[in-house]
Amino acid sequence: MMKQSQHFLENAENCAQLAEHAPDEPTYNRYKRMEEAWRALAREQDWLDGERSPLEMRPERKATARSAGRT
């Protein structure tokens, strides 16, 4: 049986793929925010399941702008 957090991570990956094919900047940003929200839920679920310590709950800092080749 798949862990709940794994389902959340799959949703995050789906959002990341949708962002890469977004037709415009607002849509891209929306999908990226949704991706991060799903990843945060996965981290929290792992914590609730006892698989992470509270110290690991801090979100990772990544560039949110389209600096990786998209403008």
LODREN-33596 format. One record per residue (C-alpha): residue number from 1; y, z, x. Coordinates in Angstrom, 3 decimals, always signed. Each point is the difference from the previous one (the first is absolute). Example, Ala and Ser with C-alpha at 12.3 -4.5 7.8 and 13.67 -1.06 7.14 Angstrom:
2
REC pos       yy       zz       xx
REC   1   -4.500   +7.800  +12.300
REC   2   +3.440   -0.660   +1.370
end
This chain:
71
REC pos       yy       zz       xx
REC   1   +0.000   +0.000   +0.000
REC   2   +3.443   -0.941   +1.303
REC   3   +2.538   +2.756   +0.585
REC   4   +3.063   +0.056   -2.247
REC   5   +2.266   -0.365   +3.033
REC   6   -1.806   -3.207   +0.950
REC   7   +0.887   -1.483   -3.394
REC   8   +3.628   +0.927   +0.666
REC   9   -0.124   -1.688   +3.419
REC  10   -1.428   -3.156   -1.570
REC  11   +2.934   -0.038   -2.408
REC  12   +2.364   +0.406   +2.952
REC  13   -1.593   -2.969   +1.769
REC  14   +0.342   -2.070   -3.145
REC  15   +3.705   +0.824   -0.147
REC  16   +0.388   -0.930   +3.686
REC  17   -1.573   -3.402   -0.656
REC  18   +2.182   -0.557   -3.040
REC  19   +3.085   +0.871   +2.066
REC  20   -0.868   -2.634   +2.580
REC  21   +0.060   -2.662   -2.715
REC  22   +3.030   +1.344   -1.837
REC  23   +2.468   -2.688   -1.042
REC  24   +3.105   +2.057   +0.774
REC  25   +1.326   +3.115   +1.727
REC  26   +0.120   +2.323   -3.058
REC  27   -3.609   -0.811   -0.885
REC  28   -1.087   +0.472   +3.618
REC  29   +1.734   +3.398   +0.153
REC  30   -1.539   +1.072   -3.307
REC  31   -3.537   -0.785   +1.197
REC  32   +0.618   +1.788   +3.312
REC  33   +1.199   +3.120   -1.860
REC  34   -3.088   -0.166   -2.205
REC  35   -2.183   -0.357   +3.101
REC  36   +1.489   +3.117   +1.564
REC  37   -0.377   +1.935   -3.257
REC  38   -3.736   -0.862   -0.148
REC  39   -0.411   +1.022   +3.651
REC  40   +1.750   +3.310   -0.710
REC  41   -2.352   +0.594   -2.933
REC  42   -2.991   -0.712   +2.251
REC  43   +1.246   +2.504   +2.596
REC  44   +0.565   +2.625   -2.690
REC  45   -3.423   -0.601   -1.546
REC  46   -1.645   +0.440   +3.398
REC  47   +1.914   +3.267   +0.362
REC  48   -1.098   +1.145   -3.470
REC  49   -3.593   -0.881   +0.908
REC  50   +0.287   +2.130   +3.166
REC  51   -0.151   -2.939   +2.395
REC  52   +3.527   +0.377   +1.437
REC  53   +2.080   +2.928   +1.049
REC  54   +3.466   +0.476   -1.556
REC  55   +1.521   -0.822   +3.397
REC  56   -1.391   -3.517   -0.248
REC  57   +1.728   -0.567   -3.339
REC  58   +3.284   -1.188   +1.514
REC  59   +0.548   -3.696   -0.755
REC  60   -0.157   -2.421   +2.873
REC  61   +3.276   -1.597   +0.996
REC  62   -0.092   -3.786   -0.006
REC  63   +2.607   -2.702   -0.095
REC  64   +0.645   -0.815   -3.633
REC  65   +2.215   -3.020   +0.542
REC  66   -1.396   -3.454   +0.271
REC  67   +0.478   +0.122   +3.761
REC  68   -3.517   -1.263   +0.565
REC  69   +0.913   -3.625   -0.507
REC  70   +1.129   +0.022   -3.624
REC  71   +3.655   -0.100   -1.004
end
